[in-house]
Amino acid sequence: MDVKIEQEWKQVLKGEFEKEYFSKIVNFLHKEKGDGRTIYPPGSLIFNAFRLTPFSKVKVVILGQDPYHGPGQAHGLSFSVPDGVTPPPSLKNIYKEIESDLGITIKKNGNLEAWANQGVFLLNAVLTVRAAQAASHSNIGWNLFTDSVIKAISDQKEGVVFMLWGNFARSKRDLIDHNRHLVLEAAHPSPLARGAFFGCRHFSKCNEYLISRSLQPIDWSL
């Protein structure tokens, strides 16, 4: 299968597309569609994070778990929703932390493409989901693929900021070389975490680190 993925990423990950587990993912998704199931995000957006943030541009990684499973929400970027869609609760809490941390006001749009275009790689560990069924594709092999993505960034780049929020994201910390990169960990921004995310100051810490490496900081203001 010729995976429609940005060329730099295609080179970095070419070995993964030839592995048996990836063929199983593709076959599973074909079967889901053949059975009449709705899959999010749409096929053309499954690799949207890769398209918007080529490998050479990655400066920050924000790891999510799996796509939103409601109509019109998922567009291939962790925590992000398309223009015109109300920001979900976790994203609202991310905005609150940014406003508190950096003293800026965030527009109430939930589309994070402006971050992706600056080098913030918005990666979900699982890249697809069945409509209305959270985590329904969590065991089809996507974690093998995205673990290899995280490891490739860790092994082949220097000075990337990894933001790991919640127990699931934090479980990926051992894939990352902490001597080469900045790894920031916090509670998940979900309201279920009862505010434990607030005060992590990841956004200012990220920019301080990028500046210390003579890199352009991220404009988080959207």
C-alpha positions as CSV (number, residue, x, y, z in Angstrom):
1,M,0.0,0.0,0.0
2,D,1.3,3.5,-0.9
3,V,0.6,5.4,2.4
4,K,-0.3,9.0,1.7
5,I,2.2,10.6,4.2
6,E,4.5,13.6,3.9
7,Q,7.7,12.7,2.1
8,E,10.2,13.3,4.9
9,W,8.2,11.1,7.2
10,K,7.8,8.5,4.5
11,Q,11.6,8.3,4.4
12,V,12.1,8.2,8.2
13,L,9.4,5.5,8.6
14,K,9.7,3.5,5.4
15,G,10.6,0.4,7.3
16,E,7.4,0.5,9.3
17,F,5.1,0.5,6.3
18,E,6.6,-2.8,5.2
19,K,6.0,-4.6,8.5
20,E,3.2,-7.1,9.0
21,Y,1.5,-5.2,11.7
22,F,1.0,-2.2,9.4
23,S,-0.6,-4.4,6.8
24,K,-3.0,-5.7,9.5
25,I,-3.9,-2.0,10.4
26,V,-4.7,-1.3,6.7
27,N,-6.7,-4.5,6.3
28,F,-8.6,-3.8,9.5
29,L,-9.6,-0.3,8.3
30,H,-10.7,-1.7,5.0
31,K,-12.9,-4.2,6.7
32,E,-14.4,-1.6,9.0
33,K,-15.4,0.5,6.0
34,G,-16.6,-2.6,4.2
35,D,-18.8,-3.3,7.1
36,G,-20.3,0.2,6.8
37,R,-18.7,1.6,9.9
38,T,-17.8,5.3,10.2
39,I,-14.2,5.9,11.0
40,Y,-12.7,9.2,12.3
41,P,-10.8,11.1,11.1
42,P,-11.6,10.8,7.4
43,G,-9.0,8.8,5.5
44,S,-7.4,11.9,4.0
45,L,-6.7,13.3,7.5
46,I,-5.4,10.2,9.3
47,F,-1.8,11.5,8.7
48,N,-2.6,15.2,9.0
49,A,-0.2,15.8,11.8
50,F,2.6,14.4,9.6
51,R,1.6,16.6,6.7
52,L,1.5,19.8,8.7
53,T,4.7,19.1,10.6
54,P,7.4,17.5,8.5
55,F,10.1,15.6,10.4
56,S,12.7,18.3,9.9
57,K,10.4,20.9,11.4
58,V,9.5,19.1,14.7
59,K,10.4,21.1,17.7
60,V,7.7,20.1,20.2
61,V,5.6,16.8,20.5
62,I,2.2,16.9,22.3
63,L,1.0,13.3,22.6
64,G,-2.7,12.5,22.7
65,Q,-4.3,9.1,23.1
66,D,-6.9,8.6,20.3
67,P,-9.0,10.8,18.1
68,Y,-12.2,12.5,19.1
69,H,-15.1,10.1,18.2
70,G,-17.9,12.6,17.6
71,P,-19.0,13.8,14.2
72,G,-16.8,16.5,12.7
73,Q,-14.3,16.7,15.6
74,A,-11.3,14.7,14.6
75,H,-9.0,16.0,11.9
76,G,-5.7,14.2,12.6
77,L,-4.2,16.5,15.2
78,S,-4.1,15.6,19.0
79,F,-6.5,17.8,21.1
80,S,-7.4,19.9,18.0
81,V,-10.8,20.3,16.3
82,P,-11.6,22.0,12.9
83,D,-12.7,25.6,12.6
84,G,-16.3,26.1,13.8
85,V,-16.3,23.2,16.2
86,T,-16.5,24.0,20.0
87,P,-13.2,23.3,21.8
88,P,-13.6,20.1,23.9
89,P,-13.1,20.4,27.7
90,S,-9.5,19.2,27.7
91,L,-8.6,21.8,25.1
92,K,-10.3,24.5,27.1
93,N,-8.2,23.6,30.0
94,I,-5.1,23.7,27.9
95,Y,-6.1,27.3,26.9
96,K,-6.6,28.2,30.6
97,E,-3.1,27.0,31.4
98,I,-1.6,28.9,28.5
99,E,-3.4,32.1,29.6
100,S,-2.2,31.7,33.2
101,D,1.3,30.6,32.2
102,L,2.0,33.2,29.6
103,G,-0.5,36.0,30.4
104,I,-2.0,35.9,26.9
105,T,-5.6,35.5,25.8
106,I,-6.5,32.6,23.5
107,K,-9.1,33.0,20.8
108,K,-11.9,30.5,21.4
109,N,-11.2,28.6,18.2
110,G,-10.2,24.9,18.7
111,N,-8.1,24.5,15.5
112,L,-4.4,24.0,16.4
113,E,-3.0,24.0,12.9
114,A,-1.2,27.3,13.7
115,W,0.8,25.3,16.3
116,A,1.5,22.5,13.9
117,N,2.8,24.9,11.3
118,Q,5.4,26.1,13.8
119,G,6.7,22.7,14.5
120,V,4.4,21.4,17.2
121,F,3.8,17.8,16.3
122,L,0.3,16.9,17.5
123,L,0.5,13.2,17.6
124,N,-2.2,10.8,18.8
125,A,-0.9,7.4,19.8
126,V,-3.9,5.8,18.0
127,L,-4.7,7.4,14.7
128,T,-8.2,6.2,14.0
129,V,-11.4,5.5,16.0
130,R,-14.9,4.1,15.3
131,A,-17.6,6.7,15.5
132,A,-19.1,7.1,19.0
133,Q,-16.8,4.4,20.4
134,A,-13.8,5.8,22.2
135,A,-10.6,3.7,22.1
136,S,-12.2,1.3,19.7
137,H,-9.1,1.1,17.6
138,S,-6.6,1.1,20.5
139,N,-5.6,-2.6,19.9
140,I,-5.2,-2.7,16.1
141,G,-1.5,-1.9,16.0
142,W,-1.3,1.9,15.9
143,N,0.7,2.0,19.1
144,L,3.5,0.0,17.4
145,F,3.6,2.6,14.6
146,T,3.5,5.7,16.8
147,D,6.0,4.2,19.3
148,S,8.3,4.0,16.3
149,V,7.5,7.6,15.4
150,I,8.4,8.8,18.9
151,K,11.6,6.7,18.9
152,A,12.6,8.1,15.5
153,I,12.2,11.6,16.8
154,S,14.2,10.8,19.9
155,D,17.0,9.0,18.1
156,Q,17.4,11.2,15.0
157,K,16.8,14.7,16.4
158,E,18.2,16.9,19.2
159,G,16.5,19.3,21.6
160,V,12.8,18.4,21.0
161,V,10.3,19.2,23.8
162,F,8.0,16.3,24.6
163,M,4.8,17.2,26.6
164,L,3.4,14.0,28.2
165,W,0.1,14.6,29.8
166,G,-1.7,11.9,31.8
167,N,-0.7,8.3,32.6
168,F,-1.0,7.1,29.1
169,A,1.3,9.7,27.6
170,R,3.7,9.4,30.5
171,S,4.0,5.6,29.8
172,K,5.9,6.6,26.6
173,R,8.7,8.4,28.5
174,D,11.1,5.4,28.2
175,L,11.0,5.7,24.4
176,I,12.7,9.1,24.7
177,D,16.4,9.9,25.3
178,H,16.1,12.4,28.2
179,N,19.7,13.5,27.7
180,R,19.0,14.7,24.2
181,H,15.5,16.2,24.7
182,L,13.3,18.0,27.3
183,V,10.6,15.8,28.6
184,L,7.8,17.6,30.5
185,E,5.2,15.5,32.4
186,A,1.9,16.5,34.0
187,A,-1.6,15.3,34.7
188,H,-4.0,15.2,31.8
189,P,-5.9,18.4,31.0
190,S,-9.2,16.6,31.2
191,P,-11.6,17.8,33.8
192,L,-11.5,14.3,35.2
193,A,-8.0,15.2,36.5
194,R,-9.7,17.8,38.8
195,G,-7.4,20.6,37.9
196,A,-4.1,18.7,38.5
197,F,-2.9,19.9,35.1
198,F,-3.0,23.6,36.1
199,G,0.2,25.2,37.1
200,C,2.5,22.8,35.1
201,R,3.8,25.8,33.1
202,H,4.8,23.6,30.2
203,F,4.4,26.3,27.6
204,S,6.8,28.8,29.2
205,K,9.2,26.0,30.0
206,C,9.1,24.8,26.4
207,N,9.8,28.3,25.0
208,E,12.7,28.9,27.5
209,Y,14.2,25.6,26.4
210,L,13.9,26.4,22.7
211,I,15.4,29.9,23.2
212,S,18.3,28.4,25.2
213,R,19.0,26.3,22.0
214,S,18.8,29.4,19.8
215,L,15.5,28.2,18.3
216,Q,12.4,30.3,17.6
217,P,9.9,29.9,20.5
218,I,6.3,28.8,19.8
219,D,3.7,31.5,19.5
220,W,1.0,29.7,21.5
221,S,-1.5,32.6,21.0
222,L,-3.3,31.1,18.0
